[in-house]
Structures are given as structure tokens and as C-alpha cells.
Amino acid sequence: MKETITMSDEKIKLTKKDRRRAAVRYNFMACNIFNYESQMGPAVAWSLAPALRKIYPNDDEYQMALENHFNYYNSTTVMSSLILGASLAMEERDGIGAKDAVQSLKTSLMGPLAGVGDTLVWVLWPTIMGSISGYMALQGNPLGAVVWFIANIAFWFVKLKMFDVGFTSGTKLITSLGERLNIFTESASIVGLSVVGALVATVVKISMPVVFQFGKVKLNLQTGVFDKIMPALLPALLTLLIYKLLGSKKWTPTRIILLVIAISLVGTFFGIFKA
């Protein structure tokens, strides 16, 4: 049976309130109704449903649009705001005739933009803000928790704004990025790695106060050897060891934590490590 596509003559315009509602619904539910078949597809359909109902007063067109958004979709939530905003703009402009174009847009962009989003949202952003707030907390400063809370509130409004940018700019903004996506991703990765390196050197604490004595000459293993080779050498080696263990199937995070605790207790007891 052939699928019949009819286009409504009357063009419906979405208000800013309609767009904001769609953005809020998606950012709340993107990962809450996730499944392993279509992944974020149900969340996309549920989020856009009120806006699509306004665009498609015809029940058949509305059903077709919903079914289209139930298809497989998976990307970082903040970058999805751009993609879904642009998709909604296409449907508002061309109606159900844009159904295939909308699916093609989502399919082609969800992967590349997920690479950018994963770097920024799951690596760079929490690493920088988490290290700042975490270090403040370690110093006994309660503002550490406040900074983290405010940063996440601010990020929420950024995600809502990204939806508006995607809608108002349509596909122009996204497609104009082109090859710049790879450059941007690599640059963000370098910044993120730099922050992680600084975090290891300042937060991971391990030292060996073992002193070798030859007659009247004393040599402190930590200050006389390790610090001369490279400051924070031991924290870097410990981090490298844990990183290698995490890549092994035999070692789970729980086992690694227990291993670090055991090494710390034994090393401190025998005076190898400084308490």
C-alpha cells in the first residue's frame, strides 16, 4: 500500500514558546526513554510532538511525522538541540514534504556533531569546571559546590539557546561548519588533555620519603631522585597504571579502587609512602 503525502495549504508558524517547550522536553527526556533499538528516537518524537501537532493539524500527516522521528537517532544532547531545531524549521517551512529531508539531515549530522559534543560536553566542560570546583572543595572552600551548581545551570540555558540557533539558522549554520568540525574537535581535545594533565599533577598526591644513607651522606628518594627527573613523576606513573588497568577486561573500576587502597595501606605501614 503506497504512502500518500498531502501538504497543507496553510503554513503554521511556531512561536518561541513552542520551540522552548520542545527544547525543554528533549533535554529532560533525551536519555530517560532511551532504548537499544532506536536509542533516542522515542525521546525525539515525544519532545517534538506538541510542535508537530501544531504544524500538522491533519491526523495522517501528524502520524507520519511522528513515525519519522521514531526512527533511529543518537547524538550528544547539546548538539541535538541544533539538529532538532533545524529539523523543526524544515517541517514548519515545507510540511510533510520535508519528511525525507529531515531524516537525512538527522542521519548525516548526528555522528559528526556527536564527536564535537562528546569532546565538549563529556570531556572538556566537566574536566575544566569539575577540576576547578573539585580543587576548591579539597581546599575546604564551600564555593566549589556552588561553582559546579551554577555552571550546570548556565549550561542548561546554553542547550536551550542552541535549539533556537538551530531553528532560526536552519541548515545553513550546521552545513557551513563542514571540515571545520574536525579541527574544532581536535583543538578541544588538546585543551581537555592539558587540563587533565594539570589535574593529575596538582590533585593526585603520592610521595616516597625513603632516605638512603651512605656514611654521612643522605639521599632522599623523592626530592633527590624523582623530583629531579620530573616533578609529579609518581602521580603521572600512578595515573598511567590505572589507565592501563582500565583498558584490561580483567580489571573493573571496583577492583582498581581496592588495589589502590591496598597499595596505600601497605606502603604507608612499611614507610614507603608518606601518610
Buried (B, 14 or more C-beta within 10 A) or exposed (E): EEEEEEEEEEEBEBEEEBBEBBBBBBBEBBEEBBEEEBBBBBBBBBBBBEBBBBBBEBEEBBEBBBEBBBEEBBBBBBBBBBBBBBBBBBBBEBBBBBBEBBBEBBEEBBEBBBBBBBBBBEBBBBBBBBBBBBBBBEEEEEEBEEBBEEBEEEBBEEBBEBBBBBBBBBBEBBEEBEEEBEEBBEEBBEBBEEBBEBBBBEEBEBBBEBEEEEEEEEEBBBEEBBBEEEEBBBBBEBBEBBEEBEEEEEBEEEEBEEBBEEBEEEBEEEEEBEE
